[in-house]
Amino acid sequence: MTFKEIAQRFERSESGSDSFKIFYKEAFNLMKSDPQNAGLYFVVGVAAQTYVIKYEDQAVDPDFADRAKSTLEGFNKRLQEALEKSADERLRILGEVAVDYEWKVDAF
């Protein structure tokens, strides 16, 4: 399975924590088969895993869940584009996504 397939499946899924859980497990598994790009998969996998840890056993406002899902979808699109670029560009984009996740995302 490719990252593009994983990201598309997540995009078509509901906004619930089960979708985030499936996504992070698939992203972490992809790290094993594509270790050269493991950092890209790790950063979005951790984001999805954090969402699950924080919200799996809670009632979440649907608008909040949709915003969180949309944020992760945005990260995924950026990383899909990165996968088509040189190693230096992939690293730069990964850094941008990591900074955005750490400093600009408050949903998860």
Secondary structure, DSSP 8 states (H G I E B T S, - for coil): --HHHHHHHHHHS-SSHHHHHHHHHHHHHHHHH-GGGHHHHHHHHHHHHHHHHHHTTS---HHHHHHHHHHHHHHHHHHHHHTTS-HHHHHHHHHHHHHHHHHH----
